Amino acid sequence: MFGLGLPELLVILLIVVVIFGAGKLPQIGEGLGKGIKNFRKAVKEEEDSTAEEDKK
């Protein structure tokens, strides 16, 4: 996964907790999840519209 091992991921998580605090982590995770969901939806819609144009 992008050349990151477990120790690197733990250090990144620790830095995020220090910066934002443990209370904000669920909100950050929710925001990231919604963003990824919207991105996937947009990509799928684009693929669908491209496939429809190819059929014409």
N, CA, C and O atoms as a Maestro MAE file, in Angstrom:
{
 s_m_m2io_version
 :::
 2.0.0
}

f_m_ct {
 s_m_title
 :::
 protein
 m_atom[224] {
  # First column is atom index #
  i_m_mmod_type
  r_m_x_coord
  r_m_y_coord
  r_m_z_coord
  i_m_residue_number
  s_m_chain_name
  s_m_pdb_residue_name
  s_m_pdb_atom_name
  i_m_atomic_number
  :::
  1 25 0.849 -1.178 0.000 1 A "MET " " N  " 7
  2 3 0.000 0.000 0.000 1 A "MET " " CA " 6
  3 2 0.894 1.240 0.000 1 A "MET " " C  " 6
  4 15 1.242 1.745 1.067 1 A "MET " " O  " 8
  5 25 1.260 1.725 -1.149 2 A "PHE " " N  " 7
  6 3 2.049 2.936 -1.321 2 A "PHE " " CA " 6
  7 2 3.388 2.869 -0.611 2 A "PHE " " C  " 6
  8 15 3.962 3.906 -0.280 2 A "PHE " " O  " 8
  9 25 3.895 1.669 -0.370 3 A "GLY " " N  " 7
  10 3 5.189 1.526 0.274 3 A "GLY " " CA " 6
  11 2 5.182 1.879 1.756 3 A "GLY " " C  " 6
  12 15 6.243 2.081 2.346 3 A "GLY " " O  " 8
  13 25 4.000 1.954 2.366 4 A "LEU " " N  " 7
  14 3 3.914 2.264 3.787 4 A "LEU " " CA " 6
  15 2 3.676 0.985 4.571 4 A "LEU " " C  " 6
  16 15 2.775 0.204 4.262 4 A "LEU " " O  " 8
  17 25 4.493 0.788 5.582 5 A "GLY " " N  " 7
  18 3 4.322 -0.362 6.442 5 A "GLY " " CA " 6
  19 2 3.544 0.015 7.685 5 A "GLY " " C  " 6
  20 15 3.103 1.154 7.842 5 A "GLY " " O  " 8
  21 25 3.385 -0.945 8.554 6 A "LEU " " N  " 7
  22 3 2.640 -0.719 9.793 6 A "LEU " " CA " 6
  23 2 3.269 0.370 10.666 6 A "LEU " " C  " 6
  24 15 2.539 1.210 11.191 6 A "LEU " " O  " 8
  25 25 4.589 0.389 10.842 7 A "PRO " " N  " 7
  26 3 5.157 1.455 11.692 7 A "PRO " " CA " 6
  27 2 4.888 2.862 11.152 7 A "PRO " " C  " 6
  28 15 4.598 3.780 11.919 7 A "PRO " " O  " 8
  29 25 4.985 3.028 9.835 8 A "GLU " " N  " 7
  30 3 4.737 4.336 9.246 8 A "GLU " " CA " 6
  31 2 3.282 4.757 9.437 8 A "GLU " " C  " 6
  32 15 3.003 5.914 9.751 8 A "GLU " " O  " 8
  33 25 2.352 3.813 9.245 9 A "LEU " " N  " 7
  34 3 0.934 4.118 9.425 9 A "LEU " " CA " 6
  35 2 0.619 4.489 10.875 9 A "LEU " " C  " 6
  36 15 -0.196 5.377 11.128 9 A "LEU " " O  " 8
  37 25 1.257 3.816 11.815 10 A "LEU " " N  " 7
  38 3 1.044 4.138 13.231 10 A "LEU " " CA " 6
  39 2 1.562 5.538 13.565 10 A "LEU " " C  " 6
  40 15 0.925 6.270 14.322 10 A "LEU " " O  " 8
  41 25 2.712 5.911 13.007 11 A "VAL " " N  " 7
  42 3 3.251 7.250 13.242 11 A "VAL " " CA " 6
  43 2 2.305 8.299 12.668 11 A "VAL " " C  " 6
  44 15 2.045 9.315 13.312 11 A "VAL " " O  " 8
  45 25 1.786 8.062 11.457 12 A "ILE " " N  " 7
  46 3 0.845 8.999 10.846 12 A "ILE " " CA " 6
  47 2 -0.414 9.116 11.703 12 A "ILE " " C  " 6
  48 15 -0.897 10.224 11.936 12 A "ILE " " O  " 8
  49 25 -0.947 7.996 12.173 13 A "LEU " " N  " 7
  50 3 -2.132 8.018 13.030 13 A "LEU " " CA " 6
  51 2 -1.868 8.787 14.321 13 A "LEU " " C  " 6
  52 15 -2.719 9.557 14.768 13 A "LEU " " O  " 8
  53 25 -0.711 8.588 14.915 14 A "LEU " " N  " 7
  54 3 -0.351 9.298 16.137 14 A "LEU " " CA " 6
  55 2 -0.286 10.807 15.889 14 A "LEU " " C  " 6
  56 15 -0.767 11.588 16.710 14 A "LEU " " O  " 8
  57 25 0.296 11.220 14.780 15 A "ILE " " N  " 7
  58 3 0.379 12.642 14.450 15 A "ILE " " CA " 6
  59 2 -1.018 13.225 14.256 15 A "ILE " " C  " 6
  60 15 -1.297 14.331 14.718 15 A "ILE " " O  " 8
  61 25 -1.899 12.487 13.575 16 A "VAL " " N  " 7
  62 3 -3.274 12.958 13.363 16 A "VAL " " CA " 6
  63 2 -4.001 13.106 14.694 16 A "VAL " " C  " 6
  64 15 -4.727 14.079 14.895 16 A "VAL " " O  " 8
  65 25 -3.817 12.163 15.599 17 A "VAL " " N  " 7
  66 3 -4.470 12.241 16.912 17 A "VAL " " CA " 6
  67 2 -3.953 13.443 17.685 17 A "VAL " " C  " 6
  68 15 -4.732 14.135 18.341 17 A "VAL " " O  " 8
  69 25 -2.661 13.701 17.619 18 A "VAL " " N  " 7
  70 3 -2.091 14.840 18.338 18 A "VAL " " CA " 6
  71 2 -2.614 16.152 17.762 18 A "VAL " " C  " 6
  72 15 -2.938 17.072 18.512 18 A "VAL " " O  " 8
  73 25 -2.698 16.243 16.436 19 A "ILE " " N  " 7
  74 3 -3.127 17.492 15.802 19 A "ILE " " CA " 6
  75 2 -4.614 17.751 16.020 19 A "ILE " " C  " 6
  76 15 -4.999 18.844 16.434 19 A "ILE " " O  " 8
  77 25 -5.445 16.761 15.747 20 A "PHE " " N  " 7
  78 3 -6.895 16.970 15.767 20 A "PHE " " CA " 6
  79 2 -7.555 16.555 17.076 20 A "PHE " " C  " 6
  80 15 -8.648 17.031 17.383 20 A "PHE " " O  " 8
  81 25 -6.940 15.708 17.832 21 A "GLY " " N  " 7
  82 3 -7.544 15.200 19.053 21 A "GLY " " CA " 6
  83 2 -8.383 13.976 18.767 21 A "GLY " " C  " 6
  84 15 -8.905 13.815 17.664 21 A "GLY " " O  " 8
  85 25 -8.512 13.123 19.749 22 A "ALA " " N  " 7
  86 3 -9.229 11.862 19.563 22 A "ALA " " CA " 6
  87 2 -10.711 12.081 19.301 22 A "ALA " " C  " 6
  88 15 -11.341 11.258 18.636 22 A "ALA " " O  " 8
  89 25 -11.280 13.159 19.801 23 A "GLY " " N  " 7
  90 3 -12.708 13.422 19.629 23 A "GLY " " CA " 6
  91 2 -13.089 13.751 18.196 23 A "GLY " " C  " 6
  92 15 -14.229 13.516 17.795 23 A "GLY " " O  " 8
  93 25 -12.166 14.287 17.419 24 A "LYS " " N  " 7
  94 3 -12.458 14.688 16.039 24 A "LYS " " CA " 6
  95 2 -12.266 13.542 15.044 24 A "LYS " " C  " 6
  96 15 -12.707 13.652 13.900 24 A "LYS " " O  " 8
  97 25 -11.630 12.465 15.443 25 A "LEU " " N  " 7
  98 3 -11.348 11.374 14.508 25 A "LEU " " CA " 6
  99 2 -12.597 10.787 13.853 25 A "LEU " " C  " 6
  100 15 -12.568 10.531 12.649 25 A "LEU " " O  " 8
  101 25 -13.694 10.560 14.582 26 A "PRO " " N  " 7
  102 3 -14.891 10.039 13.910 26 A "PRO " " CA " 6
  103 2 -15.431 10.994 12.850 26 A "PRO " " C  " 6
  104 15 -15.899 10.554 11.800 26 A "PRO " " O  " 8
  105 25 -15.370 12.281 13.115 27 A "GLN " " N  " 7
  106 3 -15.849 13.269 12.145 27 A "GLN " " CA " 6
  107 2 -14.947 13.287 10.910 27 A "GLN " " C  " 6
  108 15 -15.433 13.390 9.784 27 A "GLN " " O  " 8
  109 25 -13.653 13.188 11.120 28 A "ILE " " N  " 7
  110 3 -12.710 13.157 9.997 28 A "ILE " " CA " 6
  111 2 -12.931 11.900 9.172 28 A "ILE " " C  " 6
  112 15 -12.948 11.958 7.943 28 A "ILE " " O  " 8
  113 25 -13.101 10.765 9.840 29 A "GLY " " N  " 7
  114 3 -13.356 9.508 9.131 29 A "GLY " " CA " 6
  115 2 -14.652 9.547 8.348 29 A "GLY " " C  " 6
  116 15 -14.719 9.053 7.223 29 A "GLY " " O  " 8
  117 25 -15.675 10.129 8.936 30 A "GLU " " N  " 7
  118 3 -16.960 10.244 8.245 30 A "GLU " " CA " 6
  119 2 -16.825 11.115 7.000 30 A "GLU " " C  " 6
  120 15 -17.354 10.784 5.939 30 A "GLU " " O  " 8
  121 25 -16.123 12.215 7.136 31 A "GLY " " N  " 7
  122 3 -15.917 13.110 5.993 31 A "GLY " " CA " 6
  123 2 -15.140 12.432 4.880 31 A "GLY " " C  " 6
  124 15 -15.485 12.570 3.707 31 A "GLY " " O  " 8
  125 25 -14.094 11.700 5.239 32 A "LEU " " N  " 7
  126 3 -13.319 10.972 4.238 32 A "LEU " " CA " 6
  127 2 -14.162 9.901 3.564 32 A "LEU " " C  " 6
  128 15 -14.084 9.719 2.349 32 A "LEU " " O  " 8
  129 25 -14.958 9.201 4.336 33 A "GLY " " N  " 7
  130 3 -15.824 8.158 3.775 33 A "GLY " " CA " 6
  131 2 -16.831 8.726 2.792 33 A "GLY " " C  " 6
  132 15 -17.047 8.158 1.722 33 A "GLY " " O  " 8
  133 25 -17.449 9.842 3.149 34 A "LYS " " N  " 7
  134 3 -18.415 10.475 2.241 34 A "LYS " " CA " 6
  135 2 -17.723 10.963 0.971 34 A "LYS " " C  " 6
  136 15 -18.274 10.845 -0.123 34 A "LYS " " O  " 8
  137 25 -16.532 11.504 1.113 35 A "GLY " " N  " 7
  138 3 -15.794 11.984 -0.045 35 A "GLY " " CA " 6
  139 2 -15.440 10.858 -1.003 35 A "GLY " " C  " 6
  140 15 -15.580 11.003 -2.217 35 A "GLY " " O  " 8
  141 25 -14.982 9.739 -0.460 36 A "ILE " " N  " 7
  142 3 -14.638 8.590 -1.290 36 A "ILE " " CA " 6
  143 2 -15.884 8.035 -1.959 36 A "ILE " " C  " 6
  144 15 -15.846 7.663 -3.132 36 A "ILE " " O  " 8
  145 25 -16.991 7.975 -1.220 37 A "LYS " " N  " 7
  146 3 -18.250 7.472 -1.781 37 A "LYS " " CA " 6
  147 2 -18.712 8.349 -2.945 37 A "LYS " " C  " 6
  148 15 -19.116 7.835 -3.988 37 A "LYS " " O  " 8
  149 25 -18.654 9.664 -2.770 38 A "ASN " " N  " 7
  150 3 -19.059 10.579 -3.835 38 A "ASN " " CA " 6
  151 2 -18.138 10.471 -5.044 38 A "ASN " " C  " 6
  152 15 -18.596 10.552 -6.183 38 A "ASN " " O  " 8
  153 25 -16.848 10.290 -4.803 39 A "PHE " " N  " 7
  154 3 -15.895 10.143 -5.896 39 A "PHE " " CA " 6
  155 2 -16.193 8.884 -6.706 39 A "PHE " " C  " 6
  156 15 -16.218 8.924 -7.936 39 A "PHE " " O  " 8
  157 25 -16.418 7.776 -6.018 40 A "ARG " " N  " 7
  158 3 -16.731 6.519 -6.717 40 A "ARG " " CA " 6
  159 2 -18.028 6.641 -7.505 40 A "ARG " " C  " 6
  160 15 -18.126 6.137 -8.624 40 A "ARG " " O  " 8
  161 25 -19.019 7.306 -6.928 41 A "LYS " " N  " 7
  162 3 -20.301 7.507 -7.603 41 A "LYS " " CA " 6
  163 2 -20.106 8.325 -8.875 41 A "LYS " " C  " 6
  164 15 -20.674 7.997 -9.917 41 A "LYS " " O  " 8
  165 25 -19.312 9.382 -8.798 42 A "ALA " " N  " 7
  166 3 -19.065 10.228 -9.965 42 A "ALA " " CA " 6
  167 2 -18.322 9.458 -11.051 42 A "ALA " " C  " 6
  168 15 -18.633 9.604 -12.233 42 A "ALA " " O  " 8
  169 25 -17.353 8.645 -10.668 43 A "VAL " " N  " 7
  170 3 -16.603 7.849 -11.646 43 A "VAL " " CA " 6
  171 2 -17.528 6.850 -12.319 43 A "VAL " " C  " 6
  172 15 -17.460 6.660 -13.533 43 A "VAL " " O  " 8
  173 25 -18.393 6.210 -11.541 44 A "LYS " " N  " 7
  174 3 -19.320 5.225 -12.115 44 A "LYS " " CA " 6
  175 2 -20.293 5.902 -13.074 44 A "LYS " " C  " 6
  176 15 -20.571 5.373 -14.150 44 A "LYS " " O  " 8
  177 25 -20.813 7.066 -12.693 45 A "GLU " " N  " 7
  178 3 -21.736 7.790 -13.567 45 A "GLU " " CA " 6
  179 2 -21.041 8.181 -14.876 45 A "GLU " " C  " 6
  180 15 -21.643 8.112 -15.947 45 A "GLU " " O  " 8
  181 25 -19.781 8.589 -14.784 46 A "GLU " " N  " 7
  182 3 -19.029 8.966 -15.977 46 A "GLU " " CA " 6
  183 2 -18.823 7.747 -16.882 46 A "GLU " " C  " 6
  184 15 -18.948 7.846 -18.102 46 A "GLU " " O  " 8
  185 25 -18.508 6.606 -16.278 47 A "GLU " " N  " 7
  186 3 -18.334 5.379 -17.069 47 A "GLU " " CA " 6
  187 2 -19.641 4.986 -17.743 47 A "GLU " " C  " 6
  188 15 -19.646 4.576 -18.904 47 A "GLU " " O  " 8
  189 25 -20.751 5.109 -17.019 48 A "ASP " " N  " 7
  190 3 -22.049 4.763 -17.579 48 A "ASP " " CA " 6
  191 2 -22.406 5.687 -18.751 48 A "ASP " " C  " 6
  192 15 -22.894 5.228 -19.784 48 A "ASP " " O  " 8
  193 25 -22.161 6.980 -18.581 49 A "SER " " N  " 7
  194 3 -22.499 7.914 -19.663 49 A "SER " " CA " 6
  195 2 -21.583 7.701 -20.864 49 A "SER " " C  " 6
  196 15 -22.021 7.869 -22.002 49 A "SER " " O  " 8
  197 25 -20.345 7.342 -20.643 50 A "THR " " N  " 7
  198 3 -19.416 7.061 -21.738 50 A "THR " " CA " 6
  199 2 -19.849 5.795 -22.470 50 A "THR " " C  " 6
  200 15 -19.774 5.738 -23.698 50 A "THR " " O  " 8
  201 25 -20.302 4.781 -21.733 51 A "ALA " " N  " 7
  202 3 -20.756 3.550 -22.345 51 A "ALA " " CA " 6
  203 2 -22.012 3.798 -23.202 51 A "ALA " " C  " 6
  204 15 -22.162 3.211 -24.274 51 A "ALA " " O  " 8
  205 25 -22.899 4.662 -22.727 52 A "GLU " " N  " 7
  206 3 -24.114 4.987 -23.495 52 A "GLU " " CA " 6
  207 2 -23.760 5.725 -24.776 52 A "GLU " " C  " 6
  208 15 -24.375 5.489 -25.816 52 A "GLU " " O  " 8
  209 25 -22.769 6.624 -24.712 53 A "GLU " " N  " 7
  210 3 -22.363 7.358 -25.905 53 A "GLU " " CA " 6
  211 2 -21.717 6.431 -26.937 53 A "GLU " " C  " 6
  212 15 -21.873 6.626 -28.143 53 A "GLU " " O  " 8
  213 25 -20.997 5.429 -26.452 54 A "ASP " " N  " 7
  214 3 -20.354 4.478 -27.360 54 A "ASP " " CA " 6
  215 2 -21.378 3.628 -28.100 54 A "ASP " " C  " 6
  216 15 -21.137 3.208 -29.231 54 A "ASP " " O  " 8
  217 25 -22.522 3.374 -27.464 55 A "LYS " " N  " 7
  218 3 -23.577 2.567 -28.088 55 A "LYS " " CA " 6
  219 2 -24.252 3.309 -29.232 55 A "LYS " " C  " 6
  220 15 -24.779 2.679 -30.149 55 A "LYS " " O  " 8
  221 25 -24.246 4.638 -29.192 56 A "LYS " " N  " 7
  222 3 -24.952 5.430 -30.193 56 A "LYS " " CA " 6
  223 2 -24.225 5.451 -31.502 56 A "LYS " " C  " 6
  224 15 -24.688 6.076 -32.455 56 A "LYS " " O  " 8
  :::
 }
 m_bond[223] {
  # First column is bond index #
  i_m_from
  i_m_to
  i_m_order
  :::
  1 1 2 1
  2 2 3 1
  3 3 4 2
  4 3 5 1
  5 5 6 1
  6 6 7 1
  7 7 8 2
  8 7 9 1
  9 9 10 1
  10 10 11 1
  11 11 12 2
  12 11 13 1
  13 13 14 1
  14 14 15 1
  15 15 16 2
  16 15 17 1
  17 17 18 1
  18 18 19 1
  19 19 20 2
  20 19 21 1
  21 21 22 1
  22 22 23 1
  23 23 24 2
  24 23 25 1
  25 25 26 1
  26 26 27 1
  27 27 28 2
  28 27 29 1
  29 29 30 1
  30 30 31 1
  31 31 32 2
  32 31 33 1
  33 33 34 1
  34 34 35 1
  35 35 36 2
  36 35 37 1
  37 37 38 1
  38 38 39 1
  39 39 40 2
  40 39 41 1
  41 41 42 1
  42 42 43 1
  43 43 44 2
  44 43 45 1
  45 45 46 1
  46 46 47 1
  47 47 48 2
  48 47 49 1
  49 49 50 1
  50 50 51 1
  51 51 52 2
  52 51 53 1
  53 53 54 1
  54 54 55 1
  55 55 56 2
  56 55 57 1
  57 57 58 1
  58 58 59 1
  59 59 60 2
  60 59 61 1
  61 61 62 1
  62 62 63 1
  63 63 64 2
  64 63 65 1
  65 65 66 1
  66 66 67 1
  67 67 68 2
  68 67 69 1
  69 69 70 1
  70 70 71 1
  71 71 72 2
  72 71 73 1
  73 73 74 1
  74 74 75 1
  75 75 76 2
  76 75 77 1
  77 77 78 1
  78 78 79 1
  79 79 80 2
  80 79 81 1
  81 81 82 1
  82 82 83 1
  83 83 84 2
  84 83 85 1
  85 85 86 1
  86 86 87 1
  87 87 88 2
  88 87 89 1
  89 89 90 1
  90 90 91 1
  91 91 92 2
  92 91 93 1
  93 93 94 1
  94 94 95 1
  95 95 96 2
  96 95 97 1
  97 97 98 1
  98 98 99 1
  99 99 100 2
  100 99 101 1
  101 101 102 1
  102 102 103 1
  103 103 104 2
  104 103 105 1
  105 105 106 1
  106 106 107 1
  107 107 108 2
  108 107 109 1
  109 109 110 1
  110 110 111 1
  111 111 112 2
  112 111 113 1
  113 113 114 1
  114 114 115 1
  115 115 116 2
  116 115 117 1
  117 117 118 1
  118 118 119 1
  119 119 120 2
  120 119 121 1
  121 121 122 1
  122 122 123 1
  123 123 124 2
  124 123 125 1
  125 125 126 1
  126 126 127 1
  127 127 128 2
  128 127 129 1
  129 129 130 1
  130 130 131 1
  131 131 132 2
  132 131 133 1
  133 133 134 1
  134 134 135 1
  135 135 136 2
  136 135 137 1
  137 137 138 1
  138 138 139 1
  139 139 140 2
  140 139 141 1
  141 141 142 1
  142 142 143 1
  143 143 144 2
  144 143 145 1
  145 145 146 1
  146 146 147 1
  147 147 148 2
  148 147 149 1
  149 149 150 1
  150 150 151 1
  151 151 152 2
  152 151 153 1
  153 153 154 1
  154 154 155 1
  155 155 156 2
  156 155 157 1
  157 157 158 1
  158 158 159 1
  159 159 160 2
  160 159 161 1
  161 161 162 1
  162 162 163 1
  163 163 164 2
  164 163 165 1
  165 165 166 1
  166 166 167 1
  167 167 168 2
  168 167 169 1
  169 169 170 1
  170 170 171 1
  171 171 172 2
  172 171 173 1
  173 173 174 1
  174 174 175 1
  175 175 176 2
  176 175 177 1
  177 177 178 1
  178 178 179 1
  179 179 180 2
  180 179 181 1
  181 181 182 1
  182 182 183 1
  183 183 184 2
  184 183 185 1
  185 185 186 1
  186 186 187 1
  187 187 188 2
  188 187 189 1
  189 189 190 1
  190 190 191 1
  191 191 192 2
  192 191 193 1
  193 193 194 1
  194 194 195 1
  195 195 196 2
  196 195 197 1
  197 197 198 1
  198 198 199 1
  199 199 200 2
  200 199 201 1
  201 201 202 1
  202 202 203 1
  203 203 204 2
  204 203 205 1
  205 205 206 1
  206 206 207 1
  207 207 208 2
  208 207 209 1
  209 209 210 1
  210 210 211 1
  211 211 212 2
  212 211 213 1
  213 213 214 1
  214 214 215 1
  215 215 216 2
  216 215 217 1
  217 217 218 1
  218 218 219 1
  219 219 220 2
  220 219 221 1
  221 221 222 1
  222 222 223 1
  223 223 224 2
  :::
 }
}
